[in-house]
Structure formats: C-alpha cells, structure tokens
C-alpha cells in the first residue's frame, strides 16, 4: 500500500471539471487506513471529564446553470452578480461565514482556549470557491485543515458531493456521491487531510428508512472508510420501536435489507431543536453542563448538534461572539480540559473506545418505521408486500426517509424533478456500468466525469427544497444537458 507521502497530489479540476472520479483505488486505500486520528494529539483525558458536547457547521451552495452563457456556476457567484434580487445582498456575509473559522480557531488557540468544531462543506460549495477564484476562502480553510497546530481542534465530516438527500437518491449513485466528495476533498486539502475524515454528515440530516436503501447506504459508508454517522434524534427508534432512552450516548445503527443481510455503523445522535439558534448560542455546551451531574454512565455523555453555518442573522452575527464566549468560559474553568469540555466526534469515540467501549455493544437503533416492517415480515410476506400493507392501513406511513424536519416532504409534489432525476441516473448507468466492468479507467475519462457531474447536480436537494418555479426550471435544464450528453 502506498504511503500518503508517495501518492501524487490530485488536481482540483480536470478539463475544467471538478475532480470527482478517476482515482477510486487510491481514495479507498487512503480512507481505509485505520490509524487513530485524534488520540495521538488530544489534550483531553476521560477521567477529567464529566460531560462533552460536539458542534458541527453545515455549509452549502448549489451549482446552477446560470452563468453568462448558461455555464454551471455556484449560487454564491450568482448572489454576488445579482445583488438586487431577494437576499442576494448576503453574498458577502455568506462568503465570510465560509471562511471565518480559519480565523476564529487560530485566535482562540493563541488565547489559550481549547476549541473544537466539526465542518461539513458540500462538494458543490468547495468547487464553487475554486470556480470563483476565492483562494482566500480555500487558504483560510487550509490553514486549520493542513497545519498540524490546528488539527487537534478541527474535524472535517464527509458528505454527499452534490448535497443529495439519501432516501430519494438512486441507490447506485449513493456511493458515487460519497467517493466523489472524498476525491475532491483530497484534491483541495491533500491525502493526509482525507485520511482523517472518519465521520459523515448527511445532507438535510436525511436518513433512509427503506430497508434496502439504508443497507446500501451504510454499506457504502463503511466501504468508504467512515466510522460514524450523525443521525437526527427523531429519525431513529430502538429495535422495539420505542424512542431512544439515552440520546447522549453513541448508538449502533443497524441496517437490515430485504434479504436479511445486516450491517451496522456507529451513530452520534443529533438532538432536536432550532438548529442554527442552538448552535449560534452554543446551547449544546449549556445542555452538557446540565448533564454533568448525572454521573451514572460508564463514559461521559455527549451532546451533538449541527446547524447551517451561514443562514440567518443569528448565525451570521451571533455565532462568533457566542462561540468565543463559550470557549473562554471553559478556559477559565480548568483550562477547557476538565469538567464539561468540547470534543470532536471522532475524538470522543476514540477516547471512549481506547478506554474499553466497544462499538458492537452500543445500544442499537434503526430508522423510524422499520419496527413495524420487521414484526410482520415472514416466509409468506416479503418486505415490499408489508410496506404496501402498512401504507394502506396508515396514510402517514411512508418510506420517504426522515430529515431535520417533518414539515417538509422531499418527495410529494416533486415528480417533475424526481422522475427526470431517476431517468438520468438510469441513462448514466446504462451507458457506463458495462464499460466499467471491462475497464475501470473509464472513470478517468472526461465524458464520464461530465455525465457524472450532470447526474450529481440534478440530485441536489435545493431543486426541491425551494419549491416550484426557478429552481425546478434549473433542474429541467440540467436534465436536458445530461440526457443530450448520454444519448448523443
């Protein structure tokens, strides 16, 4: 196996396209190296800790066909170029939000604080920085990603390259998104940085509850080297169909498919609430303080929370002072290494597993609704038959998955996006799957990368989240380009 220092650096772009394929073998070798990430450098000791919290920032801007001549550009670029429309005057503040952790973390470290932050940036957004020539943002992020001084404080989380919501993403494309993000992250930040990415943040906190989709998702995550997944509290249940008894402890997410095969991955439970407000005001810290007196667990509890890193005035304006205040408060109380402390997800898991915790012994959970399926499946009834029965009996029962909110459906009313999305994916796999079986190097071809990009972009969640109109028009245009390319 090549060492990280002998692997050639990946270019960010190839033939004007983002580097999202072509080095699958090297990527898999790097991400499946199992050296501890935080354990060698962490300044935390479990015996000194009463409770922990972990905070993640999610950042995303979609790619849209709205450049001067219809080129693909970042929506952030569109905001800068159309300042008079809607909230586009926030383009500058948004760009600052994408960059500012590169300033805040070094500032806090220089002041003797012990900060932690997890970062989740979509592939679309990272490519957008490159397209716009915003090396200032990239370099600021590189500072806290590649400089060993700051690595103990910052953890990157993997995600789907094109910000696709997993339950309604065609199953063959799930692993392609996961690997594409790994490709592009390695190109931007280097192999060593990629080797440290062990946690996964799903777009919109979406968790599939269809058994076969979930199984393929978890299987893909594990094959791509991920150790844990962030999961929304109300999207999971115990194996008995009950609410989780303790959301502040790691769980084992069990995925069982319709053939009875099972695979599992560690899950850190994101608690419910108004995400950006909770993160901006550092509520996970204050919640952890309320847990520190319980003292009845084998290991200190963890409060896990994620919020958009740029959306809304509370995140743009209140987060920096609230974030800094919390770490200074911990510094004044035992230097930020004792009592209630901040952790990164992988750091926490490595600490407790080094002290004897075993992932296979974590309390088990499964996606909400699956208990109803498994209690009925028998030799005479298969999974799909049971699902149809349950849908007929209960109009609220569905296999659309669960996300950070139950108030938005990502499926109902979006046939005009989903149908083309599924068709384009089918055309993509019809064209390339047989070719790939004969020659793995097909993923290095420009035609493949171009078709893969169209496929990913059409699956971006924004084309459904923002409702009918301009955004579904963008989706239609992307589909037409992809179809022309694949049928040409």
C-alpha positions as MATLAB code, in Angstrom:
seq = 'XXXXXXXXXXXXXXXXXXXXXXXXXXXXXXXXXXXXXXXXXXXXXXXXXXXXXXXXXXXXXXXXXXXXXXXXXXXXXXXXXXXXXXXXXXXXXXXXXXXXXXXXXXXXXXXXXXXXXXXXXXXXXXXXXXXXXXXXXXXXXXXXXXXXXXXXXXXXXXXXXXXXXXXXXXXXXXXXXXXXXXXXXXXXXXXXXXXXXXXXXXXXXXXXXXXXXXXXXXXXXXXXXXXXXXXXXXXXXXXXXXXXXXXXXXXXXXXXXXXXXXXXXXXXXXXXXXXXXXXXXXXXXXXXXXXXXXXXXXXXXXXXXXXXXXXXXXXXXXXXXXXXXXXXXXXXXXXXXXXXXXXXXXXXXXXXXXXXXXXXXXXXXXXXXXXXXXXXXXXXXXXXXXXXXXXXXXXXXXXXXXXXXXXXXXXXXXXXXXXXXXXXXXXXXXXXXXXXXXXXXXXXXXXXXXXXXXXXXXXXXXXXXXXXXXXXXXXXXXXXXXXXXXXX';
ca = [
       0.000    0.000    0.000;
       1.435    3.429   -0.921;
       2.075    5.861    1.915;
       0.336    9.218    1.948;
       3.602   10.962    1.136;
       4.243    8.898   -2.015;
       0.806    9.361   -3.581;
       0.775   12.046   -6.270;
      -1.299   15.102   -5.436;
      -4.666   15.270   -7.155;
      -5.587   18.306   -9.294;
      -8.730   20.188   -8.218;
     -10.029   20.292  -11.776;
      -9.503   18.207  -14.912;
     -10.557   19.608  -18.288;
     -12.467   22.335  -16.457;
     -14.474   19.814  -14.430;
     -14.231   19.155  -10.685;
     -12.062   16.140   -9.859;
     -14.837   13.797   -8.725;
     -13.681   10.496  -10.228;
     -10.747    8.608  -11.639;
      -8.686    7.842   -8.524;
     -11.080    5.448   -6.792;
      -8.409    2.883   -5.931;
      -6.124    5.420   -4.257;
      -9.018    7.057   -2.408;
     -10.172    3.726   -0.985;
      -6.641    2.856    0.112;
      -6.276    6.162    1.937;
      -9.665    6.242    3.670;
      -9.388    2.654    4.862;
      -6.159    3.213    6.760;
      -7.148    2.781   10.394;
      -4.638    4.895   12.285;
      -6.198    6.888   15.143;
      -6.936   10.491   14.159;
      -7.164   12.451   17.401;
      -5.823   10.052   20.029;
      -2.129   10.884   19.435;
      -2.668   14.638   19.875;
      -5.735   15.165   22.082;
      -5.189   17.080   25.318;
      -8.311   15.560   26.895;
      -8.372   12.742   29.456;
     -11.599   10.861   30.102;
     -11.030   10.705   33.848;
     -11.081   14.525   33.997;
     -14.345   14.908   32.054;
     -17.935   14.934   33.347;
     -19.764   15.701   30.076;
     -18.964   16.627   26.482;
     -20.532   18.374   23.523;
     -19.771   18.459   19.801;
     -20.787   21.233   17.407;
     -20.822   21.000   13.618;
     -21.330   23.690   10.971;
     -23.017   22.725    7.708;
     -22.197   24.820    4.621;
     -23.724   24.523    1.157;
     -24.467   26.449   -2.021;
     -25.840   24.624   -5.063;
     -24.443   24.687   -8.576;
     -26.874   26.212  -11.075;
     -26.901   26.627  -14.908;
     -27.000   30.407  -14.653;
     -23.629   31.712  -15.805;
     -23.229   34.364  -18.524;
     -23.701   31.761  -21.265;
     -25.617   29.239  -19.183;
     -22.459   27.761  -17.646;
     -22.591   25.943  -14.350;
     -21.753   28.412  -11.587;
     -22.071   28.456   -7.818;
     -25.239   30.039   -6.477;
     -22.863   32.093   -4.326;
     -21.396   33.596   -7.512;
     -24.937   34.284   -8.769;
     -25.692   36.086   -5.499;
     -22.639   38.326   -5.953;
     -23.619   39.088   -9.548;
     -27.310   39.814   -8.784;
     -27.188   41.807   -5.568;
     -30.637   43.326   -6.050;
     -32.549   40.027   -6.018;
     -34.084   38.646   -2.828;
     -31.493   38.053   -0.119;
     -28.532   38.173   -2.501;
     -27.106   41.132   -0.593;
     -25.963   38.448    1.876;
     -23.378   37.109   -0.596;
     -20.508   38.906    1.164;
     -21.558   37.867    4.676;
     -22.066   34.288    3.448;
     -18.565   34.193    1.961;
     -17.213   35.480    5.263;
     -19.058   32.714    7.123;
     -17.465   30.092    4.871;
     -14.015   31.467    5.653;
     -14.144   32.712    9.238;
     -13.376   29.503   11.156;
      -9.913   29.811    9.613;
      -9.527   32.966   11.698;
     -11.563   32.116   14.798;
      -9.873   28.800   15.650;
      -6.286   30.193   15.499;
      -7.401   33.230   17.522;
      -8.894   31.071   20.283;
      -5.890   28.718   20.347;
      -3.500   31.678   20.626;
      -5.527   32.899   23.605;
      -5.105   29.609   25.446;
      -8.587   28.226   24.737;
      -9.307   24.635   23.770;
     -11.919   24.947   20.972;
     -13.464   22.246   18.833;
     -15.509   22.452   15.640;
     -16.663   19.985   13.006;
     -17.019   21.247    9.424;
     -19.354   19.906    6.731;
     -18.987   21.587    3.306;
     -20.771   20.179    0.262;
     -18.738   19.329   -2.820;
     -20.780   21.917   -4.749;
     -19.641   24.661   -2.391;
     -15.959   23.677   -2.386;
     -15.989   23.587   -6.195;
     -17.752   26.965   -6.186;
     -14.843   28.547   -4.281;
     -12.467   27.186   -6.904;
     -14.665   28.376   -9.805;
     -14.888   31.869   -8.324;
     -11.160   32.114   -7.712;
     -11.783   32.576   -3.997;
      -8.412   31.232   -2.918;
      -8.715   33.435    0.175;
     -11.509   31.192    1.486;
      -9.744   27.984    0.451;
      -6.443   29.103    2.002;
      -8.149   30.056    5.256;
      -9.726   26.622    5.433;
      -6.411   25.000    4.526;
      -4.810   26.775    7.463;
      -6.934   24.919   10.017;
      -7.021   21.685    7.992;
      -3.398   21.172    6.992;
      -1.407   22.996    9.701;
      -0.677   20.453   12.445;
      -1.032   23.235   15.034;
      -4.791   23.300   14.492;
      -5.576   19.684   13.591;
      -6.432   18.741   17.216;
      -9.233   21.310   17.181;
     -10.901   20.829   13.781;
     -12.646   17.815   12.277;
     -13.988   17.623    8.740;
     -17.074   15.494    8.132;
     -17.699   13.789    4.812;
     -20.950   14.237    2.952;
     -22.612   13.659   -0.428;
     -20.719   15.616   -3.124;
     -23.845   17.107   -4.691;
     -25.865   17.600   -1.477;
     -28.263   14.837   -2.458;
     -30.819   13.671    0.107;
     -30.074    9.984    0.508;
     -33.569    8.383    0.729;
     -34.582    9.628   -2.727;
     -31.164    9.298   -4.349;
     -30.980    6.360   -6.788;
     -29.213    3.575   -4.882;
     -26.403    3.109   -7.466;
     -25.459    6.789   -7.042;
     -25.111    6.877   -3.238;
     -21.569    5.504   -3.172;
     -20.606    7.623   -6.198;
     -21.518   10.819   -4.288;
     -19.611    9.662   -1.203;
     -16.469    8.841   -3.204;
     -16.715   11.997   -5.313;
     -16.616   14.159   -2.179;
     -13.552   12.221   -0.992;
     -11.876   12.765   -4.376;
     -12.491   16.488   -4.362;
     -11.575   16.973   -0.710;
      -8.264   15.159   -1.282;
      -7.614   17.351   -4.321;
      -8.245   20.522   -2.338;
      -6.685   19.642    1.030;
      -4.409   16.659    0.393;
      -4.334   12.941    1.114;
      -3.326   13.357    4.742;
      -6.371   15.525    5.416;
      -8.658   12.977    3.717;
      -7.241   10.148    5.839;
      -8.520   11.971    8.932;
     -12.155   12.216    7.736;
     -13.995    9.479    9.656;
     -17.434   10.981   10.407;
     -20.264   11.540    7.935;
     -22.851   14.336    7.886;
     -25.895   13.551    5.703;
     -27.421   16.454    3.727;
     -30.552   17.743    5.495;
     -29.855   15.112    8.202;
     -31.730   12.718    5.918;
     -31.843    9.066    6.938;
     -33.375    6.422    4.642;
     -35.954    4.213    6.317;
     -36.471    1.849    3.383;
     -34.514   -1.280    4.412;
     -32.710   -1.754    1.091;
     -31.727    1.903    0.688;
     -30.463    2.104    4.264;
     -28.466   -1.104    3.868;
     -26.721    0.105    0.706;
     -26.073    3.495    2.319;
     -24.451    2.104    5.469;
     -22.547   -0.493    3.449;
     -21.196    2.276    1.175;
     -20.198    4.426    4.155;
     -18.242    1.576    5.697;
     -16.589    0.618    2.415;
     -15.543    4.260    2.047;
     -13.805    4.236    5.429;
     -16.360    6.036    7.584;
     -16.536    5.096   11.272;
     -19.637    7.005   12.310;
     -22.687    8.863   11.063;
     -24.610   11.796   12.511;
     -28.295   10.926   12.942;
     -31.303   13.093   13.813;
     -32.943   12.087   17.097;
     -36.495   11.721   15.798;
     -35.404    9.783   12.674;
     -34.472    6.661   14.677;
     -36.058    4.313   17.210;
     -34.991    1.321   19.270;
     -35.300   -2.149   17.764;
     -38.549   -2.439   19.740;
     -39.968    0.674   18.075;
     -39.556    2.927   21.120;
     -37.938    6.355   21.451;
     -34.240    6.325   22.276;
     -33.667    6.002   26.003;
     -30.424    7.973   26.041;
     -29.704   10.283   23.138;
     -26.415   11.404   24.709;
     -24.601    8.128   24.177;
     -23.304    6.611   20.921;
     -25.649    4.128   19.259;
     -25.236    1.290   16.791;
     -27.358    1.989   13.701;
     -28.475   -1.400   12.389;
     -29.311   -1.713    8.693;
     -31.104   -4.872    7.586;
     -32.123   -5.377    3.968;
     -34.998   -7.348    2.491;
     -32.710  -10.383    2.074;
     -32.000  -10.382    5.817;
     -28.386   -9.198    5.491;
     -27.288   -6.735    8.175;
     -24.578   -4.130    8.528;
     -24.124   -1.505   11.244;
     -22.282    1.744   11.909;
     -21.828    3.935   14.972;
     -24.298    6.824   15.184;
     -23.956   10.029   17.167;
     -27.413   11.397   17.882;
     -28.117   14.986   16.883;
     -30.710   16.351   19.293;
     -33.842   18.126   18.104;
     -34.387   21.869   18.094;
     -33.909   25.030   16.082;
     -30.519   24.088   14.726;
     -28.958   27.432   13.829;
     -30.172   29.109   17.003;
     -28.950   26.232   19.152;
     -25.512   26.265   17.545;
     -25.202   30.055   17.327;
     -25.871   30.386   21.041;
     -23.810   27.292   21.908;
     -26.752   25.563   23.578;
     -25.053   22.129   23.313;
     -22.456   23.416   25.798;
     -25.082   24.566   28.259;
     -27.043   21.326   27.817;
     -23.884   19.337   28.540;
     -23.447   21.348   31.750;
     -26.878   20.164   32.881;
     -25.866   16.547   32.234;
     -22.588   16.617   34.113;
     -24.243   15.938   37.455;
     -25.866   12.668   36.323;
     -22.698   10.644   36.666;
     -24.357    7.276   36.102;
     -22.810    6.320   32.758;
     -19.631    4.386   32.066;
     -18.371    7.272   29.943;
     -19.165   10.998   29.888;
     -22.278   11.846   27.834;
     -22.061   13.738   24.542;
     -24.484   16.380   23.235;
     -24.218   16.521   19.427;
     -25.605   19.385   17.342;
     -25.258   20.735   13.796;
     -26.563   23.905   12.214;
     -26.210   25.816    8.965;
     -23.040   27.850    9.251;
     -24.267   30.873    7.336;
     -28.062   31.061    7.176;
     -29.909   33.799    9.042;
     -28.893   36.771   11.121;
     -28.440   34.674   14.248;
     -25.757   32.580   12.544;
     -24.142   35.454   10.679;
     -23.970   37.799   13.666;
     -24.464   35.992   16.980;
     -22.399   32.871   16.377;
     -18.849   34.310   16.521;
     -19.241   36.075   19.897;
     -21.303   33.186   21.325;
     -18.747   30.627   20.147;
     -15.804   32.570   21.554;
     -17.532   33.308   24.854;
     -18.192   29.616   25.491;
     -14.557   28.594   24.957;
     -13.260   31.429   27.105;
     -15.690   30.346   29.817;
     -14.300   26.806   29.690;
     -10.753   28.155   29.730;
     -11.466   29.959   32.992;
     -12.838   26.707   34.392;
      -9.900   24.266   34.473;
      -8.394   25.410   31.176;
     -11.043   23.805   28.976;
      -9.740   20.276   29.561;
     -11.709   19.265   32.664;
     -15.344   19.101   33.673;
     -17.599   19.965   30.715;
     -15.500   20.082   27.545;
     -15.908   20.351   23.807;
     -14.918   17.396   21.644;
     -14.991   16.409   18.021;
     -16.992   13.295   17.184;
     -14.093   11.055   16.185;
     -12.052   12.321   19.126;
     -14.820   11.352   21.564;
     -15.261    7.885   20.060;
     -11.516    7.248   20.029;
     -11.245    8.298   23.686;
     -14.037    6.061   24.949;
     -13.091    3.116   22.726;
      -9.485    3.392   23.866;
     -10.874    3.116   27.413;
     -12.821   -0.049   26.625;
     -16.059    0.932   24.899;
     -16.954   -1.460   22.074;
     -18.997   -0.228   19.064;
     -20.797   -3.574   18.840;
     -22.091   -3.053   22.394;
     -23.576    0.419   21.840;
     -27.381    0.459   22.202;
     -28.942   -0.494   18.874;
     -31.249    1.729   16.847;
     -32.943    1.634   13.450;
     -34.784    4.169   11.277;
     -38.262    5.110   12.420;
     -40.961    2.867   10.951;
     -38.770   -0.199   10.479;
     -40.039   -1.893   13.650;
     -43.492   -2.105   12.022;
     -41.952   -3.781    8.990;
     -39.831   -6.361   10.776;
     -42.571   -7.512   13.132;
     -44.674   -8.510   10.082;
     -42.123   -9.862    7.605;
     -42.369  -13.653    7.380;
     -41.783  -16.503    4.956;
     -45.109  -15.740    3.322;
     -44.730  -11.945    3.173;
     -41.740  -10.059    1.850;
     -40.651   -6.525    2.742;
     -42.342   -4.774   -0.194;
     -45.666   -6.522    0.490;
     -45.539   -5.483    4.144;
     -44.681   -1.880    3.212;
     -47.700   -1.700    0.888;
     -49.964   -3.134    3.580;
     -48.748   -0.591    6.130;
     -49.281    2.275    3.678;
     -52.873    1.140    3.082;
     -53.557    0.872    6.800;
     -51.926    4.175    7.770;
     -51.824    7.185    5.445;
     -48.922    8.647    7.448;
     -46.698    5.614    6.956;
     -44.070    6.149    4.235;
     -40.622    5.133    3.081;
     -39.511    8.660    2.114;
     -36.979    8.797    4.954;
     -36.751   11.290    7.807;
     -34.804   14.553    7.982;
     -34.176   17.511   10.292;
     -37.810   18.497    9.931;
     -41.008   16.540    9.464;
     -42.778   19.559    7.963;
     -41.213   19.212    4.505;
     -41.673   16.308    2.123;
     -38.802   15.828   -0.288;
     -40.908   13.530   -2.467;
     -44.586   14.554   -2.611;
     -45.287   17.044   -5.379;
     -41.814   16.806   -6.895;
     -42.413   14.216   -9.596;
     -41.307   16.847  -12.132;
     -37.837   16.694  -10.563;
     -37.704   13.122   -9.278;
     -38.816   11.421  -12.477;
     -36.125   13.091  -14.640;
     -33.614   12.550  -11.834;
     -34.263    8.808  -11.812;
     -34.287    8.671  -15.607;
     -30.947   10.479  -15.920;
     -29.395    8.166  -13.342;
     -30.707    5.172  -15.286;
     -29.282    6.525  -18.555;
     -25.928    7.120  -16.846;
     -25.678    3.559  -15.557;
     -26.932    2.047  -18.820;
     -24.113    3.808  -20.626;
     -21.233    3.276  -18.197;
     -21.770    0.244  -15.954;
     -20.865   -2.386  -18.557;
     -17.932   -0.296  -19.758;
     -16.657   -0.083  -16.179;
     -16.817   -3.827  -15.736;
     -14.433   -4.173  -18.648;
     -12.200   -1.188  -17.885;
     -12.001    0.623  -14.515;
     -10.143    3.537  -16.112;
     -13.413    4.731  -17.694;
     -13.862    6.927  -14.587;
     -10.808    8.923  -15.726;
     -12.461    9.962  -18.981;
     -13.842   13.463  -19.446;
     -17.099   12.144  -20.888;
     -17.700   10.048  -17.761;
     -16.845   12.902  -15.389;
     -19.100   15.301  -17.303;
     -22.071   12.901  -17.203;
     -21.427   12.142  -13.539;
     -21.471   15.869  -12.779;
     -24.836   16.377  -14.512;
     -26.202   13.397  -12.612;
     -24.993   14.751   -9.259;
     -26.175   18.308   -9.875;
     -29.707   17.201  -10.719;
     -29.859   15.357   -7.390;
     -29.016   18.481   -5.340;
     -31.660   18.990   -2.646;
     -32.215   22.699   -3.423;
     -34.192   21.906   -6.569;
     -36.907   20.559   -4.279;
     -36.383   22.499   -1.043;
     -37.117   25.882   -2.640;
     -40.363   24.758   -4.277;
     -41.662   25.049   -7.821;
     -40.512   27.772  -10.215;
     -36.949   28.925  -10.920;
     -35.378   26.019   -9.043;
     -37.332   23.306  -10.836;
     -36.524   25.137  -14.112;
     -32.834   24.783  -13.234;
     -33.415   21.063  -12.657;
     -35.098   20.705  -16.061;
     -32.152   22.397  -17.793;
     -29.620   20.145  -16.032;
     -31.621   17.079  -17.024;
     -31.740   18.143  -20.674;
     -27.971   18.655  -20.745;
     -27.336   15.293  -19.131;
     -29.759   13.498  -21.434;
     -28.187   15.060  -24.525;
     -24.733   14.030  -23.383;
     -25.728   10.454  -22.561;
     -27.824    9.868  -25.673;
     -25.504   11.717  -28.025;
];
